[in-house]
Amino acid sequence: LSADYNIYENWSVTGLFQYTRLVGDAEDSPVVDDEGDENQFFAGFLVKYSF
């Protein structure tokens, strides 16, 4: 999911969000059991200039 917004003529911002769920062998991995989670989230914010 993402959304763009133009601030000025050449400037814009973008917000990003992503959700992923690991399944099968990836979900059962020792790395996920010890350090991670089967629910994976990502969020970001970008400032862009176009010329």
N, C-alpha and C positions, 0 to 999 in steps of 0.2 A: 504494500500500500504506500503510495506517495502522493504528495500534494505540492504544487508549485504556486508561487505568488510573486508577481512582478512588483518590485518596490519603486524603481525608477525606470527610465527608458532602457538602460543597459544592465541593471542590477535585478537579481531575483533570488529568492530563497526557496529551498526544497526541504521538506520534512519527509523522513522515511521510517517505516515500521515493517518488520517482518517477523512472522512466527512460523517455526518448523517443529515438528515432533519426530524424534527418532523412533524407528520401529525395528523389530527383528533383532538381528545380531548387533546392530549399532546400539540399540537400546540396552542390550544385555552386556555390553562391553565393560570390562573392569575400570577403564578410564572414566566412563560415564558414571558407574557406580561410586567410584572414589571421589572424583573431582567435579563432575558435571551434573547435568540433569537431562532427562529425555525431552524436556520442553526447552526449546532454543528460541531466544528472543534477540532481535537486533533493532536498534533505533539510531537514527542519524539526522544531522542537520547540516545542510550545505548552503553556502553563500556563493552565488555565481555572478560573474561579470562577462558580458558578451561584447565583442568588438569586431 
